[in-house]
Amino acid sequence: MALTASATTDVQLDIMEKLSFKNQNVFRKSFERKNIHYVVQYEENKQERMLNLLHKVPGTSIIYVRNRRKTEQLAKFFQSKGIPSDYYHAGLTNKMRSQKQENWINSKTRLIVATNAFGMGIDKPNVRSVVHFDVPDNLESYYQEAGRAGRDEKQSFAVLLYNDADVSDMQKRVEVNFPPIEKIKLVYQALYNFLEVPVGSGSGAVYDFQIVDLCNTYNLKPFDVNIILKILELDGYITISDNVFLSSRLKFLLGGSDLYNFQVQQENIDGFIKVLLRSYEGLFDEYVSIYESEIAKRSNTTIEKVVQRLNYLNKLQVLDYIPFTDKPQLTLLRERLPIANVDISTETLANRKKRYVMRLSAIENYVTSHEHCRNMLLLKYFDEIKTERCGTCDYCRERNKLELKDKILDDLKGRVISLIEVTPLTVEEIEQKVFTVSKNKIVAVMRWLIETNVLKLIENKYYLK
């Protein structure tokens, strides 16, 4: 069997085809979560908005962000406001991740600020709110992460905050995630040169590998190289261990004046500490990703001596050094090809890009739409038709303010449908015929009838479907 938390009809069919199912056979529950109130809010000051939410909605919460540094910054902010908070991301050691997760599950920590690395396999029933500080890449991810709220079937909130910068960022993601073929080939060539693999050799070879060394050697950007290595992996050129994308971590425990006094007393290691401080920002405030090979290069020494000095400073409690014990590895699956023969499938890449754009457009529509029930938008994306709005999302709450009670709504719906059955009409024409009802209420009913697939709008006139 094949199991997934969320999949559109197309993805379900693709899974069954790839796994050679003899017959199409899908068991699925409705995607509707009636106890979750979906809220999308435009907000420039997201921190204050989240703080306000946490004061209004008691209980355990998750805040999802897109990068590791932000997890630590926000957790620190909420701690300063008296909310027991912690952070979680894939760059932590297994022991640290397990401890943070356990504290949150046992409610010792009320709030966890996390990247999408958090949540897989977690089934905490009493999560009252899930907040997305940043807009996810797609509705599948959003639905899964938001769905970690309210598994005890009690009232819970899924809140997504966005602003103009988020919308602009979404539009840039396509270009960033799908670099041109020339750039991919450039990294391919740099990688094999760095590993000193000649053309025609290398198939099956395994190397200890850290991205930062490749980037420093050829003046490449780590973010770009990360993406391109994943593309090369998908095309079957290489495999990479997860910790290729991770690093050791460091934070100074001594404050500025105490550290200065220590440096005066320990002249033999003063220069090394200065290298650390010049190489990385924020070492006094948070754990920062470091690369021993990079420090060795700047200190004009070996990686072994860098590790010795870091362990020495760690033992004296000058700093906290968290090394990654498993060496990241890269395996070459094919022999090195001449650059002209490197075949990155443009068709495959184009198809991936097309799917990515479609999914990104769907969540952009979900975020920026203010004329549809959030629950209905989600269900429609997963090919589930819902004819009644949820009544609790941000759109429905605004619509409820129109005070269209059920009886009035049903009466108005009937009158509108009977008029359009005779001939297609504009809103203004309907308003003239139903003059006892305000235009706002008529417009609200027309939107509702379109959402529920009763009417369609063509050139300003409403028709029955």
C-alpha positions as CSV (number, residue, x, y, z in Angstrom):
1,M,0.0,0.0,0.0
2,A,1.0,3.6,-0.5
3,L,0.2,6.1,2.3
4,T,0.2,9.9,2.1
5,A,-1.2,12.7,4.3
6,S,-2.4,14.9,1.4
7,A,-2.5,14.3,-2.3
8,T,-4.6,15.8,-5.2
9,T,-6.3,13.4,-7.6
10,D,-3.5,13.8,-10.1
11,V,-0.9,12.8,-7.6
12,Q,-2.9,9.8,-6.4
13,L,-3.2,8.6,-10.0
14,D,0.6,9.2,-10.5
15,I,1.4,7.2,-7.3
16,M,-0.7,4.2,-8.5
17,E,0.8,4.3,-11.9
18,K,4.4,4.5,-10.7
19,L,3.8,1.6,-8.2
20,S,2.0,-0.5,-11.0
21,F,-1.3,-0.9,-9.2
22,K,-3.4,-3.5,-11.1
23,N,-6.5,-1.5,-10.3
24,Q,-7.1,2.1,-9.2
25,N,-7.9,1.7,-5.5
26,V,-8.0,4.7,-3.2
27,F,-9.3,4.9,0.4
28,R,-9.5,8.4,1.7
29,K,-11.2,10.4,4.4
30,S,-12.6,13.9,3.7
31,F,-10.0,16.6,3.9
32,E,-12.5,18.8,5.9
33,R,-11.5,19.7,9.5
34,K,-14.6,21.3,10.9
35,N,-13.0,22.2,14.2
36,I,-10.2,24.2,12.6
37,H,-10.8,27.9,11.9
38,Y,-8.7,29.0,9.0
39,V,-7.5,32.6,9.1
40,V,-5.4,34.5,6.6
41,Q,-4.3,38.0,7.7
42,Y,-2.3,40.7,6.0
43,E,0.1,42.0,8.6
44,E,3.3,44.1,8.6
45,N,4.1,43.6,12.3
46,K,3.8,39.8,12.4
47,Q,5.5,39.4,15.8
48,E,3.0,41.6,17.6
49,R,0.1,39.9,15.8
50,M,1.3,36.5,16.9
51,L,1.8,37.7,20.5
52,N,-1.8,39.0,20.5
53,L,-3.0,35.6,19.2
54,L,-1.1,33.7,21.9
55,H,-2.7,35.9,24.5
56,K,-6.2,35.3,23.1
57,V,-5.9,31.6,22.3
58,P,-4.5,29.7,25.3
59,G,-2.8,26.3,25.0
60,T,0.0,24.7,23.0
61,S,1.1,26.3,19.7
62,I,3.4,25.9,16.7
63,I,4.8,28.7,14.6
64,Y,6.3,27.7,11.3
65,V,9.0,29.8,9.6
66,R,11.2,29.3,6.5
67,N,14.7,29.6,7.9
68,R,16.6,28.3,10.9
69,R,17.8,31.7,12.2
70,K,14.3,33.0,12.4
71,T,13.3,30.0,14.7
72,E,15.8,31.1,17.3
73,Q,15.1,34.8,17.0
74,L,11.3,34.4,17.4
75,A,11.6,31.9,20.3
76,K,13.8,34.4,22.1
77,F,11.3,37.2,21.4
78,F,8.4,35.1,22.9
79,Q,10.5,34.0,25.9
80,S,11.1,37.7,26.6
81,K,7.3,38.2,26.7
82,G,6.9,35.5,29.3
83,I,5.8,32.7,27.0
84,P,7.6,29.3,27.5
85,S,9.1,28.9,24.0
86,D,11.7,26.9,22.2
87,Y,13.0,26.5,18.6
88,Y,13.5,23.5,16.3
89,H,15.1,22.9,13.0
90,A,17.1,20.2,11.1
91,G,20.5,21.8,12.1
92,L,20.2,20.6,15.7
93,T,21.7,17.4,17.0
94,N,19.4,14.4,17.3
95,K,19.6,14.6,21.1
96,M,18.7,18.3,21.1
97,R,15.8,17.7,18.7
98,S,14.4,14.9,20.8
99,Q,14.6,16.9,24.0
100,K,12.9,19.9,22.5
101,Q,10.2,17.8,21.0
102,E,9.6,15.9,24.3
103,N,9.4,19.1,26.3
104,W,6.7,20.4,23.9
105,I,4.7,17.2,23.8
106,N,4.7,17.1,27.6
107,S,3.6,20.8,27.6
108,K,6.8,22.0,29.5
109,T,7.2,24.2,26.5
110,R,4.0,26.0,25.3
111,L,5.3,27.3,22.0
112,I,7.7,25.7,19.5
113,V,9.0,27.9,16.6
114,A,10.1,25.6,13.8
115,T,11.0,25.0,10.2
116,N,9.1,22.3,8.3
117,A,11.5,19.8,9.8
118,F,9.2,19.7,12.8
119,G,6.0,17.7,12.9
120,M,6.5,14.5,11.0
121,G,5.0,11.7,13.1
122,I,3.9,14.0,15.9
123,D,0.4,13.4,17.1
124,K,-0.1,15.8,20.0
125,P,-3.9,16.2,20.4
126,N,-4.3,19.5,22.1
127,V,-2.5,22.0,19.8
128,R,-4.8,25.0,19.9
129,S,-3.1,27.1,17.2
130,V,-0.7,26.7,14.3
131,V,0.7,29.9,12.8
132,H,2.5,30.3,9.5
133,F,4.9,33.3,9.9
134,D,6.0,32.7,6.3
135,V,4.0,31.4,3.3
136,P,4.7,27.8,2.5
137,D,5.6,26.6,-1.1
138,N,2.3,24.7,-1.6
139,L,-1.1,23.9,-0.2
140,E,-0.2,20.3,0.5
141,S,2.5,21.5,3.0
142,Y,0.2,24.1,4.5
143,Y,-2.7,21.7,4.9
144,Q,-0.4,19.1,6.6
145,E,1.2,21.6,9.0
146,A,-2.1,23.5,9.8
147,G,-3.7,20.1,10.4
148,R,-1.5,19.5,13.4
149,A,-3.9,21.7,15.3
150,G,-7.0,20.3,17.0
151,R,-6.5,16.6,16.6
152,D,-8.6,16.2,19.7
153,E,-11.5,17.6,17.6
154,K,-11.8,20.8,19.8
155,Q,-11.8,24.3,18.4
156,S,-8.4,25.3,17.1
157,F,-6.9,28.0,14.8
158,A,-4.7,27.8,11.7
159,V,-3.4,31.3,11.0
160,L,-1.3,32.4,8.0
161,L,0.2,35.8,8.1
162,Y,1.5,37.6,4.9
163,N,2.4,41.0,3.6
164,D,3.6,42.5,0.3
165,A,7.1,41.2,0.8
166,D,5.8,37.6,1.1
167,V,3.9,37.9,-2.2
168,S,7.0,39.3,-3.9
169,D,9.2,36.5,-2.4
170,M,6.8,33.9,-3.7
171,Q,7.2,35.2,-7.3
172,K,11.0,35.0,-6.9
173,R,11.0,31.4,-5.7
174,V,10.6,29.9,-9.2
175,E,13.7,31.6,-10.6
176,V,15.7,30.6,-7.5
177,N,14.6,26.9,-7.4
178,F,15.1,26.4,-11.2
179,P,18.5,27.8,-12.3
180,P,19.5,27.8,-16.0
181,I,21.1,24.7,-17.4
182,E,24.4,26.6,-17.9
183,K,24.6,27.3,-14.1
184,I,23.9,23.6,-13.3
185,K,26.7,22.5,-15.6
186,L,29.0,25.1,-14.0
187,V,28.5,23.6,-10.6
188,Y,28.8,20.0,-12.0
189,Q,32.2,20.9,-13.4
190,A,33.3,22.7,-10.2
191,L,32.3,19.7,-8.2
192,Y,34.3,17.2,-10.2
193,N,37.3,19.5,-10.3
194,F,37.1,20.0,-6.6
195,L,37.0,16.2,-6.0
196,E,39.9,15.8,-8.6
197,V,38.0,13.3,-10.6
198,P,39.2,13.1,-14.3
199,V,36.8,12.6,-17.2
200,G,35.8,9.0,-17.6
201,S,36.3,8.1,-13.9
202,G,34.6,8.3,-10.5
203,S,31.5,6.0,-10.8
204,G,30.8,4.6,-7.4
205,A,33.4,6.7,-5.6
206,V,32.4,8.1,-2.1
207,Y,33.8,11.3,-0.7
208,D,33.7,13.2,2.6
209,F,32.2,16.4,1.5
210,Q,31.2,19.8,2.8
211,I,29.5,22.4,0.6
212,V,31.3,25.3,2.2
213,D,34.7,23.9,0.9
214,L,33.4,23.7,-2.6
215,C,31.9,27.2,-2.4
216,N,35.0,28.8,-0.9
217,T,37.3,27.2,-3.6
218,Y,35.2,28.4,-6.5
219,N,33.5,31.5,-5.0
220,L,30.0,30.0,-5.3
221,K,27.0,30.8,-3.2
222,P,26.0,27.9,-0.8
223,F,22.3,28.4,-1.3
224,D,22.6,28.1,-5.1
225,V,24.9,25.1,-4.8
226,N,22.4,23.4,-2.4
227,I,19.7,23.6,-5.0
228,I,21.9,22.5,-7.9
229,L,23.2,19.5,-6.0
230,K,19.6,18.4,-5.3
231,I,18.9,18.7,-9.1
232,L,22.0,16.6,-9.9
233,E,20.7,14.0,-7.3
234,L,17.3,13.9,-8.9
235,D,18.9,13.4,-12.3
236,G,20.9,10.4,-11.0
237,Y,24.4,11.9,-11.1
238,I,25.1,11.8,-7.3
239,T,23.6,10.9,-3.9
240,I,24.2,13.0,-0.9
241,S,23.8,12.3,2.8
242,D,21.4,14.7,4.6
243,N,24.1,16.1,6.8
244,V,25.8,17.6,3.7
245,F,23.4,20.4,4.2
246,L,24.2,20.7,7.9
247,S,27.1,22.0,9.9
248,S,28.6,22.2,13.4
249,R,27.3,24.9,15.7
250,L,28.8,27.4,18.1
251,K,27.8,29.9,20.7
252,F,29.9,31.9,23.1
253,L,28.9,31.5,26.8
254,L,31.1,34.3,28.1
255,G,30.0,37.9,27.6
256,G,32.1,40.5,25.8
257,S,34.1,41.8,28.9
258,D,34.6,38.4,30.4
259,L,35.8,37.0,27.0
260,Y,38.2,40.0,26.7
261,N,39.7,39.2,30.1
262,F,40.0,35.5,29.1
263,Q,41.8,36.5,25.9
264,V,44.3,38.7,27.9
265,Q,45.1,35.7,30.2
266,Q,45.3,33.2,27.4
267,E,47.5,34.8,24.7
268,N,48.2,31.5,23.0
269,I,44.5,31.2,21.9
270,D,43.6,34.9,21.6
271,G,44.3,35.0,17.8
272,F,42.0,31.9,17.3
273,I,39.1,33.5,19.2
274,K,39.6,36.7,17.0
275,V,39.3,34.5,13.9
276,L,36.0,33.1,15.2
277,L,34.6,36.6,16.0
278,R,35.6,38.0,12.6
279,S,34.2,35.0,10.7
280,Y,30.7,34.7,12.1
281,E,28.1,37.2,13.4
282,G,25.8,36.7,16.4
283,L,28.0,34.3,18.3
284,F,27.0,35.9,21.6
285,D,23.3,35.8,20.9
286,E,22.5,32.4,19.3
287,Y,24.0,29.2,18.0
288,V,25.6,29.9,14.7
289,S,26.5,27.3,11.9
290,I,30.3,27.0,11.5
291,Y,32.6,25.0,9.3
292,E,35.8,23.7,10.8
293,S,37.5,23.7,7.4
294,E,36.7,27.3,6.8
295,I,38.1,28.3,10.2
296,A,41.3,26.2,9.5
297,K,41.9,28.0,6.3
298,R,41.5,31.4,8.0
299,S,43.7,30.4,10.9
300,N,46.3,28.9,8.7
301,T,46.2,25.6,10.5
302,T,44.7,22.1,10.2
303,I,41.1,21.0,10.8
304,E,42.3,18.7,13.6
305,K,43.9,21.6,15.5
306,V,40.7,23.7,15.0
307,V,38.6,20.9,16.6
308,Q,41.2,20.6,19.4
309,R,41.0,24.3,20.2
310,L,37.2,24.4,20.0
311,N,37.0,21.4,22.4
312,Y,39.5,23.1,24.7
313,L,37.3,26.3,24.8
314,N,34.2,24.1,25.2
315,K,35.8,22.4,28.3
316,L,36.6,25.7,29.9
317,Q,33.0,26.8,29.2
318,V,34.1,29.8,27.2
319,L,31.8,28.6,24.4
320,D,29.4,25.8,23.5
321,Y,30.7,23.7,20.5
322,I,28.3,21.2,19.0
323,P,30.1,19.2,16.3
324,F,28.5,16.9,13.8
325,T,30.0,13.5,14.4
326,D,28.9,11.9,11.1
327,K,31.0,13.1,8.2
328,P,28.8,14.3,5.4
329,Q,29.3,12.2,2.3
330,L,28.7,12.4,-1.5
331,T,28.6,9.4,-3.8
332,L,29.2,9.7,-7.5
333,L,26.7,7.4,-9.4
334,R,28.2,8.0,-12.8
335,E,31.6,8.5,-14.3
336,R,32.5,12.1,-15.0
337,L,31.4,13.3,-18.4
338,P,32.9,16.0,-20.7
339,I,30.9,19.2,-19.9
340,A,29.4,19.1,-23.4
341,N,27.9,15.6,-22.8
342,V,26.3,16.4,-19.4
343,D,22.7,15.8,-20.1
344,I,20.3,17.6,-17.7
345,S,16.9,16.6,-18.9
346,T,15.3,19.9,-19.9
347,E,11.9,18.1,-20.3
348,T,12.1,16.7,-16.8
349,L,13.2,20.0,-15.4
350,A,10.5,21.8,-17.3
351,N,7.8,19.4,-15.9
352,R,9.1,19.9,-12.4
353,K,9.0,23.6,-12.8
354,K,5.5,23.5,-14.3
355,R,4.2,21.5,-11.3
356,Y,6.0,23.8,-8.9
357,V,4.5,26.9,-10.5
358,M,1.0,25.4,-10.4
359,R,1.3,24.6,-6.7
360,L,2.8,27.9,-5.9
361,S,0.0,29.7,-7.8
362,A,-2.6,27.7,-5.8
363,I,-1.2,28.9,-2.5
364,E,-0.8,32.4,-3.7
365,N,-4.5,32.4,-4.7
366,Y,-5.4,31.0,-1.3
367,V,-3.5,33.7,0.5
368,T,-4.6,36.7,-1.6
369,S,-8.2,35.7,-2.3
370,H,-10.7,37.6,-0.2
371,E,-13.9,36.4,-1.9
372,H,-14.0,32.7,-1.0
373,C,-14.4,30.5,2.1
374,R,-10.9,29.3,3.1
375,N,-12.2,25.8,3.8
376,M,-13.9,25.6,0.4
377,L,-10.7,26.7,-1.3
378,L,-8.7,24.0,0.4
379,L,-11.2,21.3,-0.3
380,K,-11.5,22.3,-3.9
381,Y,-7.7,22.0,-4.3
382,F,-7.9,18.5,-3.1
383,D,-10.8,17.8,-5.6
384,E,-13.5,17.7,-2.9
385,I,-16.5,19.8,-3.7
386,K,-18.2,21.5,-0.7
387,T,-21.4,23.5,-1.2
388,E,-21.6,25.0,2.3
389,R,-19.1,27.5,3.6
390,C,-17.5,26.7,7.0
391,G,-18.8,29.9,8.7
392,T,-15.7,30.3,10.9
393,C,-12.8,31.3,8.6
394,D,-11.8,35.0,8.2
395,Y,-13.9,35.3,5.0
396,C,-16.9,33.7,6.5
397,R,-16.7,35.8,9.6
398,E,-16.7,39.0,7.5
399,R,-19.6,37.7,5.5
400,N,-21.5,36.8,8.6
401,K,-21.4,40.5,9.5
402,L,-23.9,41.1,6.6
403,E,-26.4,39.3,8.9
404,L,-27.7,37.1,6.2
405,K,-29.7,34.7,8.4
406,D,-30.4,31.2,7.0
407,K,-34.1,32.0,6.2
408,I,-33.3,35.3,4.5
409,L,-30.4,33.7,2.6
410,D,-32.5,30.8,1.4
411,D,-35.3,33.2,0.3
412,L,-32.9,35.5,-1.5
413,K,-31.2,32.5,-3.2
414,G,-34.5,31.2,-4.5
415,R,-35.6,34.6,-5.8
416,V,-32.3,35.2,-7.7
417,I,-32.3,31.7,-9.2
418,S,-35.9,32.0,-10.4
419,L,-35.0,35.4,-12.1
420,I,-31.9,34.0,-13.8
421,E,-33.8,30.9,-15.0
422,V,-35.8,33.3,-17.3
423,T,-32.8,35.3,-18.6
424,P,-29.2,36.0,-17.7
425,L,-28.9,39.2,-15.6
426,T,-26.3,41.7,-14.2
427,V,-26.1,42.6,-10.5
428,E,-27.7,45.9,-11.3
429,E,-30.7,44.3,-13.1
430,I,-31.2,41.9,-10.2
431,E,-31.1,44.8,-7.8
432,Q,-33.9,46.5,-9.7
433,K,-36.0,43.4,-9.5
434,V,-35.3,42.7,-5.8
435,F,-35.4,46.3,-4.6
436,T,-36.3,45.4,-1.0
437,V,-32.8,44.0,-0.4
438,S,-29.5,45.9,-0.2
439,K,-26.9,45.6,-2.9
440,N,-24.3,44.3,-0.4
441,K,-26.6,41.3,0.4
442,I,-27.3,40.6,-3.2
443,V,-23.6,40.7,-4.1
444,A,-22.9,38.3,-1.2
445,V,-25.6,35.9,-2.4
446,M,-24.2,36.0,-6.0
447,R,-20.7,35.2,-4.7
448,W,-22.1,32.3,-2.7
449,L,-24.0,30.9,-5.7
450,I,-20.8,31.1,-7.8
451,E,-18.8,29.4,-5.1
452,T,-21.3,26.6,-4.8
453,N,-21.3,26.1,-8.6
454,V,-24.9,27.2,-9.1
455,L,-24.1,30.2,-11.2
456,K,-21.4,31.3,-13.6
457,L,-20.4,34.8,-14.6
458,I,-19.8,35.7,-18.2
459,E,-19.2,39.3,-19.3
460,N,-20.9,40.8,-16.2
461,K,-24.0,38.6,-16.6
462,Y,-24.9,35.7,-14.3
463,Y,-26.1,32.4,-15.9
464,L,-27.2,29.1,-14.4
465,K,-24.7,26.3,-14.7
